Amino acid sequence: MKPMTFIAAFPFLVVITAGVWAAVFGHECYSDEGRRMGARSSLKSLCAHVVEFQIDCPTASPFNDLQELIQSVRPCSTGPYVRPSMLKDPWDRPFLLDQGDLGIALISTGPDRVARTTDDVRVDCSNMDGAVRD
């Protein structure tokens, strides 16, 4: 059996190098803008699950914590609605819930990981109609 030449081994070396690079640097390979886009997409998806929860429990008082989407603590709930990993943003911080007179908003604290700053990603969910507004 002949030993493998460098030219024949090159594709394997590229794949192995890429795998090691991804394992070592992980999320650091993504730009903040790419992460912000990912956070916005995740928040929109999470809004749909919030609306689903509201449809299942229309007369329930507002929930205090997004963990209620995982744990079925109310008799009306048909959850779980999401996996625990869906409640974290691309910076590995928990999404925040903001309930006000205008409905529910979901927030990622963004790259600085501090709430209520200019880099936050916020998606406003409607109360019951399933529409999502940026």
N, C-alpha and C positions, 0 to 999 in steps of 0.2 A: 504494500500500500504506500503510495507516494504522499509525502507531507504536503499540506495545503500551502500554496504560494500566497504571498501578500495580496496580490490582485484578486485571487479567489476568496480570500478572507475579508477583504475590504468591506463588503456589505454587512457582514456580521459585526465588524468593529464599529461601524457607524451606528447600528442598532444598539449595541451594548453601551456605547458612549452616550447616546441620547437618553437611554434608560437611566444611566448613572447621573447624568446632568439633571434630569427631572426629579430623581429621588433626592439629590442633594439640595437643589435650589427650590423645588416645589413651587409654591404660589408666588415666589419672588420673580418668576419669569413673566408674570402677567402685569400689565401696566395698570395704574390706578383707574384709568378711563375704562379699560376692559373689565375691571372688577366692578366699577360703577354700573356698567351696562348689565353685568351679571346680577348685581343686587337688584336693579330695577326689574329685571325679568323675574327673579325669585319673588320679589314683593308683589308683583302682579298675580303670579300664581297663588301666592299665599292669600291675597285678597279674595280670590275665587273660593278658597276654602273657608274663609271667614263668612262670606255670603252664604255658602252651603250650610254652615253652622247656624246662621241667623234664620235660614229657611226652616231648618229642623226645629229650632227653638224660637219661634217668632215672639212669644210673650215673655221670654226669659229676660231677666235683667242683664245689662251689658256685662260681658266677662272682663275679669281683671287682668288676665294673664294669657298669653298665647299658648301656654302649656295646656289650657283647656281643650285645644285642638288635638292634643295627643291623648289626654286622659278623659274618659267619659265620666264626668262628675255630675252631670245633670240627667234626670230621667228622660228628657226629650232628645238627648244627644244620641246620634247613631255612629259616633266617632269610633275609633280615632280617624281624624281627617287628614293628618299629616304625619310624616316620620320626624323624629326629633332632629335629625340633621337638616330638615327644611326650615328650622327656626334660627339658623345662623347665617350671617352674611359672609361674603367672600373674604373678609378680614377675620373670620372666626369669632365674631361678636354676635350676641343675640339680637334679633330684630326687636324693635320697640313698638309698643302699641300706644296710640294716642287716640282717645275717645273724646270728642267734643260735641257741641251742638250741631255741627254740620256732618257728623258721622264718624267713621273710623278711618284713621290713617295709620299706615305701617311705615316704619323708619329704619334705615340702616345708618349707623353713625359715621360711615365713610372711612376714608384712609386715616384720619386723625383719631378715630375711635372715641370721639367726644360728642355727646348729644347736643343738639341745638347750635350747631356751627354751620358755616356756609357750605361745607362739603358733604353734608348729610344727603342721603337719597330718600325721598319721601314719595309715597304713593297713597293717594286718597281713594278709599273704597266707598262705594255708595252703600246706603243702609240695606236696601232690599232688592234692587232691580238687577243686580249682577253686573252693572256697568262699572268700569274702572276708569278713573281720571288721573292723569299725570299731574 
